[in-house]
Amino acid sequence: MTATVPKPLPRGENALIGPGVPTRLSAPYTGQPGPDSSPARVAVVGTGAWWGREHLRAFSVRSDSELCAVVGRSSATAEARGREYSVPWYTDVSAMLEAEQPDLVSVTLPNEAHFDTTLALIRAGVPLLVEKPLVFDLAEADQLLAEAAQRDLFFAINFNHRYAHPVQLAHQAMIDGKLGDLVFATWRFGGEAGTSAHPHANLIETQCHGFDMLEYLAGPIESVAAQMTDITGKGFSTMTVALRFASGAVGSLVGSYDSSYAYPATHHLELNGTAGRAVVTDTVGQFELSRVGEETREVWQPGYFNDNDRQFHRMFDRHLDDVLRALRAGDEPPVHARAGRRALQLALAAVSSFETGRRVDTPLD
Ligand SMILES: NC(=O)c1ccc[n+]([C@@H]2O[C@H](COP(=O)([O-])OP(=O)(O)OC[C@H]3O[C@@H](n4cnc5c(N)ncnc54)[C@H](O)[C@@H]3O)[C@@H](O)[C@H]2O)c1
């Protein structure tokens, strides 16, 4: 399976643009369908109190989608969510598919429970949007992608951070050459632990956003070397990964479940080039662009009435603009599930580096 990720650029050129990525800032969020299209019927599988609800909310408020069902593991939760959003509820995915015939199924299950349900949905031949991480195992990722490809299936993954306004400004700054040639990129992201039992849960389920973002903005990573700690007894919950990009630039990724999302600047993304530096703070919080030797800089922060760009949750709505547009048009998803496989490949290479004490190559396959 060939991953659609950026091809290496010759040394000295600007960093390049990731898979299926808009090459300009997206239009303001409208949620409007095209002139000739009826809303896509969307079913949500997963009833989590935060993110399951977020999927239900997002599809229920748009005019280009119609939330048609919710599927949960327990009938009590499924019913509660169904009543909350005034849609039929199910505890069986097949029964839901047969009765509702959705145009898209959105999957938001616990991190370590993605594989079986995703495979069943692929085999049912229904277009999919799945939550990150794709899965925790590369063979499982390959099977999902191969079976989806056999059926020519729409298979999107929710790397919604790409749709944060500051990230899009950073992306545009790269495209416009405002940073010159990239020399280094830094990603740091940390907070409290989730519930997954996997010893590398943070690296796989949370830092997948980091690997995806760094390749989106800076191009392919050609090798990794990692250090990790388990001193808090929660698996390898904090790690640093040294990166080398195919462009010749270097980078660092620091991830943690031993920090707090309450801390200011708990997310920091920095792109340092020969001509300037771009910094994104807290994903949606701030973008700043500095030029070498200049003590004044450009800063974007959401304005007084700009709740859309201020909110973490609106990144998902913006991503859905593109997901539903692509689905209607019969196009490939804006962020194909292959990007989930690539993030997993990079995470597992970091694990291998830590375990062997060696730098590990990460070619695109
Ligand atoms: N992209 C983002 O910004 C973002 C943010 C938060 C969470 N997420 C992702 O969303 C996913 C869900 O997160 P969460 O916090 O809601 O998880 P969760 O564990 O709180 O909730 C998942 C829900 O799915 C239900 N469920 C479990 N097995 C099921 C099955 N076989 N069929 C139907 N329902 C089943 C559970 O009962 C639970 O209610 C995770 O993959 C997470 O990484 C993504």
The ligand as an SDF file (V2000), in Angstrom:
LIG
                    3D

 44 48  0  0  0  0  0  0  0  0999 V2000
   -9.6600   14.2580   16.8150 N   0  0  0  0  0  0  0  0  0  0  0  0
   -9.7610   14.7750   18.0290 C   0  0  0  0  0  0  0  0  0  0  0  0
   -9.4810   15.9400   18.2840 O   0  0  0  0  0  0  0  0  0  0  0  0
  -10.2590   13.8750   19.1360 C   0  0  0  0  0  0  0  0  0  0  0  0
  -10.5690   14.4100   20.3870 C   0  0  0  0  0  0  0  0  0  0  0  0
  -11.0350   13.5290   21.3620 C   0  0  0  0  0  0  0  0  0  0  0  0
  -11.1610   12.1790   21.1070 C   0  0  0  0  0  0  0  0  0  0  0  0
  -10.8330   11.7160   19.8710 N   0  0  0  0  0  0  0  0  0  0  0  0
  -10.9530   10.2950   19.5630 C   0  0  0  0  0  0  0  0  0  0  0  0
  -12.3150    9.9240   19.5910 O   0  0  0  0  0  0  0  0  0  0  0  0
  -12.4240    8.5580   19.9620 C   0  0  0  0  0  0  0  0  0  0  0  0
  -13.4430    8.4230   21.0620 C   0  0  0  0  0  0  0  0  0  0  0  0
  -13.0000    9.1350   22.1750 O   0  0  0  0  0  0  0  0  0  0  0  0
  -13.8890    9.1910   23.4750 P   0  0  0  0  0  0  0  0  0  0  0  0
  -13.1130   10.0000   24.4400 O   0  0  0  0  0  0  0  0  0  0  0  0
  -15.2780    9.5740   23.1470 O   0  0  0  0  0  0  0  0  0  0  0  0
  -13.8750    7.6660   23.9090 O   0  0  0  0  0  0  0  0  0  0  0  0
  -14.7500    7.0260   25.0300 P   0  0  0  0  0  0  0  0  0  0  0  0
  -14.0370    5.7880   25.4500 O   0  0  0  0  0  0  0  0  0  0  0  0
  -15.0900    8.0400   26.0650 O   0  0  0  0  0  0  0  0  0  0  0  0
  -16.1290    6.7090   24.3090 O   0  0  0  0  0  0  0  0  0  0  0  0
  -16.3200    5.7610   23.3110 C   0  0  0  0  0  0  0  0  0  0  0  0
  -17.7680    5.2520   23.3800 C   0  0  0  0  0  0  0  0  0  0  0  0
  -17.9310    4.1730   22.4570 O   0  0  0  0  0  0  0  0  0  0  0  0
  -18.7100    3.1790   23.1060 C   0  0  0  0  0  0  0  0  0  0  0  0
  -18.3790    1.8900   22.5230 N   0  0  0  0  0  0  0  0  0  0  0  0
  -17.3780    1.0730   22.8670 C   0  0  0  0  0  0  0  0  0  0  0  0
  -17.3630   -0.0360   22.0770 N   0  0  0  0  0  0  0  0  0  0  0  0
  -18.3910    0.1150   21.2090 C   0  0  0  0  0  0  0  0  0  0  0  0
  -18.9050   -0.6770   20.1330 C   0  0  0  0  0  0  0  0  0  0  0  0
  -18.3430   -1.8430   19.7950 N   0  0  0  0  0  0  0  0  0  0  0  0
  -19.9600   -0.2070   19.4270 N   0  0  0  0  0  0  0  0  0  0  0  0
  -20.5210    0.9680   19.7240 C   0  0  0  0  0  0  0  0  0  0  0  0
  -20.0810    1.7650   20.7630 N   0  0  0  0  0  0  0  0  0  0  0  0
  -19.0440    1.3420   21.4860 C   0  0  0  0  0  0  0  0  0  0  0  0
  -18.3130    3.2540   24.5680 C   0  0  0  0  0  0  0  0  0  0  0  0
  -19.3390    2.6840   25.3600 O   0  0  0  0  0  0  0  0  0  0  0  0
  -18.1600    4.7500   24.7600 C   0  0  0  0  0  0  0  0  0  0  0  0
  -19.3910    5.3390   25.1210 O   0  0  0  0  0  0  0  0  0  0  0  0
  -11.0180    8.0920   20.3340 C   0  0  0  0  0  0  0  0  0  0  0  0
  -10.4620    7.4000   19.2630 O   0  0  0  0  0  0  0  0  0  0  0  0
  -10.2600    9.3880   20.5480 C   0  0  0  0  0  0  0  0  0  0  0  0
   -8.8810    9.3150   20.2450 O   0  0  0  0  0  0  0  0  0  0  0  0
  -10.4010   12.5330   18.9000 C   0  0  0  0  0  0  0  0  0  0  0  0
  1  2  1  0
  2  3  2  0
  2  4  1  0
  4  5  1  0
  4 44  2  0
  5  6  2  0
  6  7  1  0
  7  8  2  0
  8  9  1  0
  8 44  1  0
  9 10  1  0
  9 42  1  0
 10 11  1  0
 11 12  1  0
 11 40  1  0
 12 13  1  0
 13 14  1  0
 14 15  2  0
 14 16  1  0
 14 17  1  0
 17 18  1  0
 18 19  2  0
 18 20  1  0
 18 21  1  0
 21 22  1  0
 22 23  1  0
 23 24  1  0
 23 38  1  0
 24 25  1  0
 25 26  1  0
 25 36  1  0
 26 27  1  0
 26 35  1  0
 27 28  2  0
 28 29  1  0
 29 30  1  0
 29 35  2  0
 30 31  1  0
 30 32  2  0
 32 33  1  0
 33 34  2  0
 34 35  1  0
 36 37  1  0
 36 38  1  0
 38 39  1  0
 40 41  1  0
 40 42  1  0
 42 43  1  0
M  CHG  2   8   1  16  -1
M  END
$$$$
